[in-house]
Amino acid sequence: MGKPKRERSLSDSEAQAVARNLRVSPRKLNLVAGLIRGKAVDTALADLEFSRKRIAQDVRKCVMSAVANAENNHGLDVNELVVSEAFVGKNLIMRRFQARGRGRASSITKPFSQITVIVRQKADEEGEKPAKKKSQAAGKPAAKEAKGAAKKPAATAKKSGKAKPAAKETA
């Protein structure tokens, strides 16, 4: 018999990969995760390839694993994938000690962390993004025109202000 299969928590256009037991603190790993959030997969992989952070290669492996899961398990197109989420969590902490003066000891913590990368196919989001861009684009030129209109009277006022004292001196 067995128990029933657990339902999938992600949508059909998403795939994920988890890298556990990474020997770096979650705070440092989150800096690398911030580099790839919201980027296209090929751009994210290129950024991780040339990153100077030590842990970037392990994060790159995790992104590649998520892409492979999307392609093989869910049949998604690799060229349209975007890193929709990359979040970091705590894992175990090894505790060590260092001998100090007068027979004392100080504690050393060696934290481990894990990263979860979720990739999504772009085709689902394309309908939403252009509407937002159009509304933002429509608002920006109006703001620029308003700023330009506000600057012109000030510029004419300065010119007229300079002309008046010159006229007073001659008169």
KAHU-V409531 format. One record per residue. N is the residue number from 1. RES is the residue in one small letter. OMEGA is omega in radians with two decimals (999 if undefined). Layout:
BEGIN
N RES OMEGA
N RES OMEGA
END
This chain:
BEGIN
1 m -3.13
2 g -3.14
3 k -3.12
4 p -3.11
5 k 3.14
6 r -3.14
7 e -3.08
8 r -3.10
9 s -3.14
10 l 3.10
11 s -3.09
12 d -3.10
13 s -3.11
14 e 3.03
15 a -3.09
16 q 3.02
17 a -3.12
18 v 3.04
19 a -3.09
20 r 3.08
21 n 3.05
22 l -3.03
23 r 3.09
24 v -3.14
25 s 3.14
26 p -3.12
27 r 3.12
28 k 3.14
29 l -3.14
30 n 3.07
31 l 3.13
32 v 3.12
33 a 3.10
34 g 3.12
35 l -2.98
36 i -3.10
37 r 3.06
38 g -3.11
39 k 3.01
40 a -3.02
41 v -3.11
42 d 3.08
43 t 3.14
44 a 3.13
45 l 3.11
46 a 3.12
47 d -3.14
48 l 3.14
49 e -3.07
50 f 3.08
51 s -3.13
52 r 3.13
53 k -3.11
54 r -3.02
55 i -3.07
56 a -3.13
57 q 3.09
58 d 3.09
59 v 3.11
60 r 3.09
61 k -3.14
62 c 3.11
63 v 3.12
64 m 3.09
65 s 3.10
66 a 3.10
67 v 3.12
68 a 3.08
69 n -3.13
70 a -3.09
71 e -3.01
72 n -3.05
73 n -3.02
74 h 3.06
75 g -3.14
76 l 3.14
77 d -3.05
78 v -3.08
79 n -3.11
80 e -3.07
81 l 3.10
82 v 3.05
83 v -3.07
84 s -3.14
85 e 2.99
86 a -3.12
87 f -2.96
88 v 3.09
89 g 3.10
90 k 3.02
91 n -3.07
92 l 3.10
93 i 3.05
94 m 3.14
95 r 3.11
96 r 3.06
97 f 3.08
98 q -3.13
99 a 3.12
100 r -3.11
101 g 3.09
102 r 3.07
103 g -3.14
104 r 3.11
105 a 3.03
106 s -3.05
107 s 3.05
108 i 3.08
109 t 3.12
110 k -3.03
111 p 3.00
112 f 3.13
113 s 3.10
114 q 3.14
115 i 3.07
116 t -3.13
117 v 3.10
118 i 3.10
119 v -3.09
120 r 3.10
121 q -3.04
122 k -2.99
123 a -3.10
124 d -3.02
125 e -3.04
126 e -3.13
127 g -3.10
128 e -3.00
129 k -3.10
130 p 3.13
131 a 3.13
132 k -3.13
133 k 3.13
134 k -3.12
135 s 3.10
136 q -3.12
137 a 3.13
138 a -3.12
139 g -3.06
140 k -3.14
141 p 3.11
142 a 3.12
143 a 3.13
144 k 3.12
145 e 3.14
146 a 3.12
147 k 3.14
148 g 3.13
149 a -3.14
150 a -3.11
151 k -3.07
152 k 3.12
153 p 3.13
154 a 3.14
155 a 3.13
156 t 3.12
157 a 3.12
158 k 3.14
159 k -3.14
160 s 3.11
161 g 3.13
162 k -3.10
163 a -3.10
164 k 3.13
165 p 3.10
166 a 3.12
167 a -3.13
168 k -3.12
169 e -3.12
170 t -3.05
171 a 999
END
